[in-house]
Every structure is written in C-alpha cells, then in structure tokens.
C-alpha cells in the first residue's frame, strides 16, 4: 500500500505588521519604539514595533502600562484602511502560488503549496520567493514556517523572526515538539498552560508522556488535540473557506472573587482584549456574551444581541458590564470570567480579514 506523500504547508506571518507599515510610511518612526493605538487613559495597544517590544510593550496592553514600560513610546493612530490595502497586496502574491489560502487575520495565513502554481520543487523555495516578493512589492518583511502540517508550520514561523524562515521536516517533527514549552503551542492559552504546569507538564515531552485518559480527565474534549500535537500530528486541511464565527477572551483569577469591583475589572480587561482583535480584523459583532465560572465550577453565560454591531470600545465595555452585573451579587466566589463577540456583520466589518498581529 502506497503511503501518501506529506503535505507542504507554509505559515506566513508578517513582522510587526501594523507598526512596520507606520514605520515604512513615516521614516521619522524608523528605529524608534512605536505603538499603534491611542495613548489615553483607557487606550489599548493594538500593535508594537520590535523596538517597543524590547521594553516589554505588547499588543492588548493598556496604554498607560505601555507608557510606564517605555516613556519614549510613540503612539500612532491605527489606519486600518491602509493595513487592509497592504493585506490585499500580500494576498494577491499568495494567489500566484496556490488557491489553498486560509487567512487568519490581516497579517497571517496558511498556504498549502503541495501543488503550487509556480511548479517550485520545495516548500522552502516557495516560502523564500514569496517573502522576497512581499519585501519587493510592499517594503515589508515576513517570516515563514514550513512543515507537513499547520500546527508545526505555525510554530516554525516564530523560530527565525523577524525576516526569516524555518522548516520542520517529517523526520524531525515529533522530536522537535518534545523540546518546546507547552506555552508556545497553538491552542494552549495562558490559563491552560498554567493548569498543565500545575500537573507537571512543562514541555512537549511532558505532554506526550501523559495518557489520553489522563488528559481527558483534566482537559475534557480538548484532550484529543493535546494528545495529537504532543506527537506532532495535525490532520486539519488548509481551508480557504473558513470564516471565524466569534472572538473571545477569558481569564482565571488567582483567587476566587466575590467583590463586584474585582470581577468587573476582569470583565473589562477581557473586553479590551476582544476589542483589540475586532479592530485588527475589522470584524464587529452584534452579540456580546459574558461567561462566569464559579468556585464550584458551575458555569453560566449571559448574552445580549444588539440592533447594530458594536463598533466602539466603550460600548463593548458597557455591554459586558451590564451582562456580568446580572449575576450580582454572586452566590459564591467567581474563579473565571470571559467575554465573547459574535454574530459578525459584513457591512460593519468591511472586507473579510485576509490575515493576528503577533509577529
């Protein structure tokens, strides 16, 4: 029986995309710490240049915190129409190589180049040519990860940032995953990473050593995914028709809270995290949902669907507060809160997102 040849997957991730566009268009910003966003009391950093990241400035960080970390930080208002236009340029380059393009956000996408339109023999050569064209046609740099599945390609794109590429071959994949901290794994967020670390799972090797039954007991339906990626396995195809249905963020408190002020502060932080994603992708939804998990692990959600899409940070914050206040006073301590926006409106979102601003 003939074994199917491995797929050739490339993950392209633009380097500090929003901030790099601003530095490209304004030479006075080059080499300086730049944050895309608004430097006001309730502002949030949408993106940070590499010079700003050296001070610890990160996307989704409150602007006041960013300024404490870097007093020289320069705030630049976002220009999403420009970012979308550049993203369309990049997308057009991708289309010269393959029709199998799965955008993740304005600056990030998976490409299946197993059968590429240029007839290039290797995914390495394909990624190198794409990156060169992006530089030549936009003046921006991109990093690439190359592998036989999406999970490994995404991990690999972080390996040589900025302006580099890295390949994970079928021969090295499983062993390479074992060397990595689980906190880097796609699908393992900060809260899950802490839970894993509490169980003695620090690396891919630690995760692989755990049985599926053990993972199911601690992580429920996500266990199958964790069991697979610990072995470098991911069968998901590159899906050019995939459309994101919602965006959410949640946090587990260090201790169970009963004080409404602390609970509301957590909800506002999650609303701000979601708002950063909404502004990056220009995807705005009508439905806001707040999730609350209590100390006894009982979980409830409260949702509200509005007449129009939420297109401002303050309306999202207010809707989230109104919803969480429906559960006050809490009958017992609150251990987790989350905010999700869904029911996206095409007319509010404008163009569908072509590519997260993580690079």
N, C-alpha and C positions, 0 to 999 in steps of 0.2 A: 504493500500500500504506500503510495507516494505521499510524503509529508508536504503540507502546504508551505510555501516559502514565507518567511517573516514579512510583515508589512513594513513599509518605510514611512515613519511618522516624523514630521518636523513641527516643533512648537516654536513659533516666532514671538518674541516679547520685546517691544520697543524699550529703549533705555530711558528711564525718567521722562516719559513721553511729553506730558503737558509742559513740564519745566524746560525740557530741551527745545520744544517749539518756541517758547518765550525767549530763551537764550539765543536761538537761531535768529529770530526776528528783531531782537534788540541787542546789538553787540555789547552795550554797556553792562549787560547782565552776565556775560560770559565769565566763568571763573569765580562767580560770586554765589553766596547762599541764597537761593530763590525758593519761595513757596507760592504755589498757585492757590489763591483763596483770598480771604479778606481778614486783615489783621485787626479785627474788632473783638469786643469782649466775648461775644457768642459765636465768633467765626470758627471755622474748621479748616485745616489744611487739606486741600484736595490732592496735592502732589508736591513733592520736594525734589530739588536738584541734588545731585550727588554731593555737592559742596555743603548743602544744608544737612544732608543725611549724616555727614561726618560729625555733626554736633548732636545727633540723636533725633533730629526732626523727621517725622514720619507722616504719611497720609492718615487721615481721620483723627489726627491730634488736634486738640483745641488750640486756637491761635495764640492765646495767652501763654500756654505751656511751651509752644514752639519758640516764642519770643524770649522766654526765660532761659531756654537752652541755647539760643543763638540771638544775641542782642542786635547783630548786624543783619539779621534776616530781612530780605526784601520781599514784600507781598505784592503779587501781581494778580489783578482780577482775571478770572478764567475767561477764555474766548472759545466757547465750545463750537461755534460755527467754524472756526479755523481748525480745531482739532478734528472735527468730523471731515472737513475737506481733505486734510492730510491723510486721514484714515482711509478715505476713498482712494487716494493715490496708491497707498500701500496695498489695499485690497485688489486694485487693478493689476499690480505686479504679481500678486499671488495667482490671479486667474490666468496668467500666462503660463503657469506651470501645472496647475491642477484644478479641476472643478470641485474637488473634495476639500472644502474650506469650512472649518467650524469656528466662527468668531466667538470670542469670549467677552470682549469689551472693546473699547476703541483702540487699544494698543496691543492686542494679544489674540492669537489664533492658532488652531491646529491645522496642519495640512497633511493629507495623505498623498505622498509623491511616489507611491509604489509604481504607478504607471504615469509618469509625468510627461507633459506635452512637449518638453524640450528633448526628451529622449536621453537625459543625463543618466549615466550608469549607476551613480551612487546618490544617496540622500545627502551625504556630506557635501558633494559638489553642488547639488541643488540648493542647499541652505546657504552655501558660500556665495553663489551667484545672486540669490535673492537679496541677501544682506548688502552686497555690493551695489545692486540696483537701487535699493532703498537709500543708501548713502548718496549715490549719484543724483537721484531724482528728487529727493526731499531734503538733503543736507543733514539727515538724522542718522543715528546708529541704532542697530537692533542686535539682540543676542538670539541664539538659536540652540535648541536642544534636539538631538536626533536619536531616535530609538525605534524599537519594534512595537511599542505601544504608547498610548497617550500619557499614562501615568509616569513612565520613565522619561519620555520626551520633555514633559513639563519640569520634572526635577532637574534634568540635564541643562535646561536653558538658564538656570541660576548659577551653574557651575563656573562659567567664564565671563560673567558680567563685569563691566559693560563691554559691548562691542566684541563679543567672542562667541564661539560655539563649542559644543561638547557632545560627543556621541557615546551612547551606551549600547553595546552590541549584545546579541542574544547570549554569547558566551560569558560575558561579564555581568549581565543584568542582575541575577539573583544575589550574587556575592556582593555586588556594589550596594544594593539596597540594604544589606545587613550592616554596612558600616555607617549608615546615616542616622541621625537623630529622628525619632518619630515626629517631632515637632515640625519637621520640614515636609512631611507627607501631605499631599493634596487630600483633603477630606478629614484631616486630623487638625482641628482648630485648637486654640489655646486652652480651652476648657477640657477638651478630650485629652490633650497632651498631658495636662496635669493629672487627670484621672489615671492615665496609663503609667505615668511616673510613680504615682502612689502605689501602683501594682507591681513596680519593679521593671516596667517596660520603658527603657530609655532609647534603645536603638532598634533598627530593623531586625537585628539578630534576636533581641529580646522578644520582639513581637512574633517572630517566626517560631520561637520555642514554645509559645502558648498554643494549646489545642483549640480547635474550633469551638468545642463545648465550653471551654473556659471563657473565650471571647464572647460567645453568645450569652453566657451568664452575666457578663459585666457590661456588654455594649449592645445587646439586643440584635436588631436586624442589620446593624452596621457591621456585625462580626464577620460576615462572609466577605465583605470588601476588605477589611483589615487583614483577614487570613490570606487573601489573594495577593494584595500588594506587598505583603511581607516576603512573598516569593517572586516578586517582580512580574506578577500576572495581571493583565488588564485586557479584556476582550472587547471593550467598547469601541465601536467604529467611529471614525470621524464623520460627524453628522452635519451636513451643510444646512439642514432644515431645522436644526434645534433652536427653539426660542425659549428664553428664560421666562418663567411664569411668575416669579416672585423674587424678592430680595429681603433677607432678614439678618438680624444680628442678635445674639443673646449673650448674657454673662451670668456666671455663678458667683455669688457673693462669698467673701472669705468667711463670713458667719451669717447665720440666719437673721434676717432683719424684721422688726415689727414697726419701726419708726417710719411713718409715711415719707418723711423728708429724704431719708436714705434710699428708700425704694424708688421714689420719684427721680432722684439723681441718677440711679442706674438706668431707669427707663429713658431719660433724656440723653444719656451717653449712647445708648443703643439706637435711638432715633437719629442722633448725629452721625453714627457710623453708616446707617442705611442711607441717609441723605447724601453722604459723600459718593456712594455708589450710584444713586439716582442722578446726581449732577454729572458724574463721569460719563455715564452711558446715555444721558438724556432720556431716561425711561422713567415716567412718572405714573403712579397708580392711583386709583380711586379708593381702594380698600386698605385700611390700616388695621393691623391685628396686634394685640399685646398678649404675650404669653406669661403666665405666672406659675411657678412651681413652688409648692410649699415644703416646709421641713419634713412632712410625712410623705413627700414625693407625689402628693396629689397635684394634678396639673389642670389649669383652666385657661381658656382663651376668651378674649373679648374683642369683637370686630365691629368696624363701622365702615359702611360704603357711602362715600360722599357723592354729591351730584357732579362734581368735576374732579379732575386729577389734582393731587396735592403737588403744587409746583413751587412751594416755598419751604424753607427750613422751619420757620416759626409755626406755620400751620401743621406741619408734621409733628413737631414737638407738642403742640397744644392738643392735637387729636390723641396722641399717645398718652398724655397726662390724663385727659378726660376718661380714657378707657381704663387705665390702671386704677383710677380713683373709684371705679365701680366696685372694686373688691375691698375697699377700705371700710371699716378697719379690718385688717386680716385676722382670721380666726386663729392662726398660728404663724410662726416665723416664715418668711419668704426666703428661699435659697437661690432662686433664679428668676430673671425677667428677660423678655425678648420682645423685639419689635420687628414686624414684617410689613412690607408694602407689596400689594399685588393688584391684579385687575388693571394691568397697564393699558394706557390709552394711546393708540397710534398717533392721534393728532397732537397729543401733548409731547410725545417722545420724539417727534420728527423722524429722522432716519433711524431705522433699527440699528442697534450698536454693531459696529463692524468688528470691533475688537473688544483687564483691571490695571490700573496704573500701579503696578507693584514694582516694575523694573525701573 
